[in-house]
Amino acid sequence: MKVLLGQDVKGTGKKGEIVEVSDGYARNFLFPRKMATPADAASINAANISKSAAQHRKFTAGVKARENASKLEGKRITVHARVGENGKLFGTITGKEIALALKEQQGLEIDKKKISVDPIKSTGEYTAKASLFENVSCTFTVIVTD
C-alpha cells in the first residue's frame, strides 16, 4: 500500500515522502497514530506542490544570501564599546553586538549565530566571517572604538 508520511518515521521515510508499506503496518500502526495518510491522487498532488514550494523557498533564500554576501564582503563595521584605562574593554564584543552594528550601519539583518569572530577584548581592527547559507560566506572588518 502506498502512503504519504505526515511525519518522519524511523526505518520507513521522512515527512512528505510517498512510500510503499505493508497493508497491516499502515492500518494498524501508521493510520491510528496519524503518521500517514493513504496516497491517493489528491494527497500525491499536495505533496508534490509542497516539495516544489520548499525548493523554491530554499532557492530564493540562497539568492538573497548571495546578494547579502556581496554587499557585506570587505565592508568595515564600527562597534563602539566602553573602554578601561589600558584600552581593554569592559566585557567582550560578540556576534550579538556585531549583528546590531550590521543592522544599523548596513541595513542587513544577519543572525548572531552565523557570525564567527575570535573574542574581542580590546580596541582595534578584527576580521569576522559570516556564514549566510550553504557554501555562501563573506569576510568583513570590525573596528572597535571607544
C-alpha positions in Angstrom: 0.0 0.0 0.0 1.3 3.4 -0.9 1.1 6.0 1.9 2.0 9.7 2.3 4.0 10.2 5.5 2.8 13.0 7.7 6.0 13.0 9.9 9.3 11.2 10.0 9.0 7.5 10.7 12.2 5.7 11.6 13.0 3.0 9.2 10.3 4.0 6.8 10.9 7.5 5.5 10.7 11.2 6.0 7.8 13.7 6.2 6.2 14.3 2.8 7.5 11.2 1.1 5.3 8.6 -0.6 6.4 5.1 0.4 5.3 1.6 -0.1 4.5 -0.2 3.2 2.5 -3.4 4.0 -1.2 -3.1 4.5 -1.2 -4.2 8.1 1.6 -1.8 9.1 -0.4 1.1 7.5 -3.8 0.1 9.0 -2.5 -0.9 12.5 0.4 1.5 13.1 0.6 4.4 10.8 -3.0 5.4 10.3 -4.1 5.2 14.0 -1.2 7.3 15.1 -1.8 9.9 12.3 1.7 9.3 11.0 0.5 8.8 7.4 -2.5 9.0 5.1 -3.4 6.8 2.1 -1.6 8.0 -1.1 -4.4 9.0 -3.4 -4.2 11.4 -6.3 -5.1 14.5 -4.2 -2.5 13.7 -1.5 0.2 13.0 -4.0 -0.5 16.3 -5.8 -0.4 18.2 -2.5 2.9 16.5 -1.6 4.4 17.5 -5.0 3.2 21.1 -4.6 4.7 21.4 -1.1 8.0 19.9 -2.3 8.3 22.4 -5.1 7.3 25.2 -2.8 10.1 24.2 -0.4 12.6 24.0 -3.2 11.6 27.5 -4.4 11.9 28.9 -0.8 15.4 27.4 -0.5 16.4 28.8 -3.9 15.2 32.3 -3.1 16.9 32.1 0.3 20.2 31.2 -1.4 19.9 34.1 -3.9 19.2 36.5 -1.1 22.2 35.2 0.9 24.5 35.7 -2.1 23.2 39.2 -2.5 23.8 40.0 1.2 27.3 38.4 1.0 28.3 40.6 -2.0 27.0 43.7 -0.2 28.9 42.8 3.0 32.2 41.5 1.6 35.1 43.7 2.5 33.0 46.3 4.4 34.2 48.0 7.6 31.8 47.9 10.5 32.4 50.1 13.6 31.4 48.9 17.0 31.5 51.4 20.0 32.3 50.0 23.4 33.2 51.1 26.9 37.0 51.0 27.4 39.1 51.0 30.6 42.4 52.6 31.2 44.7 50.4 29.1 42.4 50.1 26.1 40.8 46.9 27.4 37.1 46.6 27.0 34.6 46.1 29.8 33.4 42.7 28.6 33.8 41.2 25.1 32.4 42.1 21.7 30.4 39.1 20.5 28.3 38.3 17.4 25.3 40.0 19.0 27.0 43.4 19.1 28.3 42.9 15.6 24.9 41.9 14.3 23.3 45.0 15.8 26.0 47.2 14.2 25.4 45.5 10.8 21.7 46.2 11.1 22.3 49.9 12.0 25.1 50.6 9.5 24.4 48.4 6.5 20.7 47.6 7.0 21.5 43.8 6.8 19.8 41.5 9.3 22.2 38.6 10.0 21.7 36.2 12.8 24.3 36.5 15.5 24.9 32.7 15.4 26.1 33.0 11.8 28.8 35.5 12.7 32.1 34.0 13.8 34.9 36.1 15.3 37.7 35.5 17.8 36.9 37.0 21.2 37.4 40.8 21.0 38.7 42.2 24.3 40.5 45.4 23.2 40.1 48.2 20.7 41.4 47.7 17.1 40.6 46.1 13.8 39.5 42.5 13.6 38.3 40.2 10.8 34.9 38.5 11.1 33.3 35.9 9.0 29.6 35.5 8.3 28.2 32.1 7.0 25.0 33.2 5.4 23.9 30.0 3.6 25.3 26.6 2.4 28.6 27.4 0.8 27.9 31.2 1.0 30.1 33.2 3.4 31.9 36.5 3.5 34.5 38.3 5.5 34.4 41.8 6.8 36.4 44.1 9.1 35.1 45.0 12.6 36.6 48.2 14.1 36.2 48.5 17.8 36.4 52.1 19.2 35.8 53.7 22.5 
